[in-house]
Amino acid sequence: MKPLFVLSGSFVVSLIIMKSGFGGFDFSLSGRIAMSIMLIFTGASHFAFPKGMTLMIPDFFPFKKILVYFTGIVEIAAAAGLLIHSLQQLTAFLLIAFFILILPANINAAFRHIDYQKGTNNGNGVSSLWFRNPLQVFFIAWTYFFAIYL
């Protein structure tokens, strides 16, 4: 839920700044800025909550803690790539692939009731998938629309 608020709030603030500071709206740039801010927010959580993030990863993956840190770096790097014009589309395609690849970790976390912030098995459980999976699809659509389509 928090990433959605960060994304939408950043988008609105970016649009307001564009309109007041530059006299017009740049929806593509505002969308990419918002996604970049969200990715920095979510990427930083990999470093703030490594224990809980490690619990999200299915058991058959080795080197889970390294994978958590690596994916945090990937998210932060993608945040930068979306804002570099020459890397924007490549970053968007890779980010879409990334969103698809991390879906099993989100599903695993739901089935195991992972609360990644506390690093416990007291999370919302499978009911969270009704929000989380559509949200992942929304992030994919957002990335495609603002970084590739527009």
C-alpha positions as a printed Julia matrix, in Angstrom:
150×3 Matrix{Float64}:
  0.0     0.0     0.0
  2.8     2.44    0.9
  4.49    2.16   -2.53
  1.2     3.07   -4.2
  0.9     6.19   -2.03
  4.51    7.12   -2.74
  3.97    6.62   -6.48
  0.71    8.54   -6.73
  1.78   11.31   -4.34
  5.08   11.8    -6.17
  3.24   11.93   -9.47
  0.87   14.66   -8.3
  3.68   16.7    -6.71
  5.8    16.34   -9.85
  2.93   17.51  -12.06
  2.35   20.53   -9.81
  6.04   21.44   -9.89
  6.13   21.02  -13.7
  3.09   23.23  -14.15
  4.16   25.96  -11.74
  7.87   25.93  -12.56
  7.86   25.2   -16.29
  4.42   26.34  -17.38
  3.11   22.99  -18.55
  2.67   19.34  -17.77
  5.13   16.65  -18.8
  3.23   13.49  -18.0
  5.97   11.14  -19.18
  8.64   12.78  -17.06
  6.34   13.09  -14.05
  5.4     9.42  -14.34
  9.06    8.4   -14.54
 10.01   10.65  -11.62
  7.21    9.15   -9.54
  8.27    5.59  -10.39
 11.88    6.49   -9.61
 10.94    7.88   -6.21
  8.89    4.76   -5.49
 11.79    2.51   -6.56
 14.19    4.37   -4.25
 11.65    3.95   -1.45
 11.19    0.22   -2.09
 14.87   -0.34   -2.85
 15.85    1.25    0.44
 13.51   -1.15    2.25
 15.77   -4.0     1.12
 18.5    -2.46    3.27
 16.22   -1.39    6.12
 14.41   -4.76    6.45
 16.78   -7.45    5.13
 15.59  -10.11    7.59
 11.96   -9.83    6.52
 12.84   -9.49    2.85
 14.95  -12.66    3.12
 11.93  -14.53    4.5
  9.95  -13.57    1.4
 12.26  -15.46   -0.95
 11.24  -19.07   -1.69
 13.35  -21.65    0.13
 15.0   -23.13   -2.96
 16.95  -19.89   -3.64
 20.5   -19.82   -2.24
 22.25  -16.71   -0.9
 19.0   -15.02    0.06
 20.49  -12.07    1.92
 22.8   -11.26   -0.99
 19.8   -11.53   -3.32
 17.86   -9.09   -1.13
 20.66   -6.53   -1.27
 21.18   -7.12   -4.99
 17.51   -6.53   -5.79
 17.58   -3.37   -3.67
 20.49   -2.12   -5.77
 18.62   -3.11   -8.94
 15.61   -1.04   -7.89
 17.75    2.01   -7.09
 19.67    1.64  -10.38
 16.36    1.37  -12.25
 15.25    4.59  -10.58
 18.25    6.33  -12.13
 17.87    4.59  -15.49
 14.3     5.77  -15.91
 15.51    9.37  -15.7
 18.37    9.03  -18.2
 16.82    9.56  -21.62
 19.15    7.19  -23.49
 18.48    4.4   -20.95
 14.79    5.06  -20.34
 13.25    2.42  -22.62
 15.81   -0.3   -21.9
 15.41    0.33  -18.18
 11.63    0.18  -18.53
 11.72   -3.2   -20.29
 14.17   -4.59  -17.71
 12.07   -3.17  -14.88
  8.94   -4.83  -16.27
 10.85   -8.14  -16.38
 12.02   -7.49  -12.81
  8.45   -6.88  -11.62
  7.42  -10.19  -13.17
 10.41  -12.04  -11.66
  9.73  -10.84   -8.11
  6.08  -11.85   -8.19
  6.84  -15.36   -6.8
  8.49  -13.76   -3.75
  5.35  -11.71   -3.12
  3.16  -14.79   -3.5
  5.47  -16.81   -1.23
  5.36  -14.03    1.38
  1.57  -14.04    1.32
  1.28  -17.8     1.76
  3.83  -17.73    4.58
  2.2   -14.67    6.24
  5.49  -12.73    6.12
  5.57   -9.29    7.69
  8.75   -8.07    6.01
  9.12   -5.02    8.24
  9.06   -7.05   11.45
 10.67  -10.17    9.97
  7.93  -12.41   11.35
  5.23  -14.77   10.11
  2.41  -12.55   11.43
  1.59  -10.8     8.15
 -1.76  -10.48    6.36
 -1.44  -13.74    4.49
 -3.1   -14.81    1.26
 -5.75  -12.08    1.45
 -2.99   -9.57    0.65
 -2.65  -11.1    -2.82
 -5.98   -9.51   -3.8
 -4.22   -6.16   -3.54
 -0.6    -7.07   -4.14
 -0.9    -8.91   -7.46
 -3.06   -6.26   -9.16
 -0.67   -3.64   -7.76
  2.24   -5.44   -9.44
  0.31   -5.4   -12.73
 -0.38   -1.7   -12.16
  3.36   -1.02  -11.7
  4.08   -2.87  -14.95
  1.42   -0.86  -16.79
  2.67    2.4   -15.25
  6.24    1.67  -16.32
  5.17    0.75  -19.86
  2.88    3.76  -20.24
  5.17    6.49  -18.88
  8.58    5.16  -19.97
  7.83    3.4   -23.27
  4.44    4.43  -24.65
  4.47    8.2   -24.02
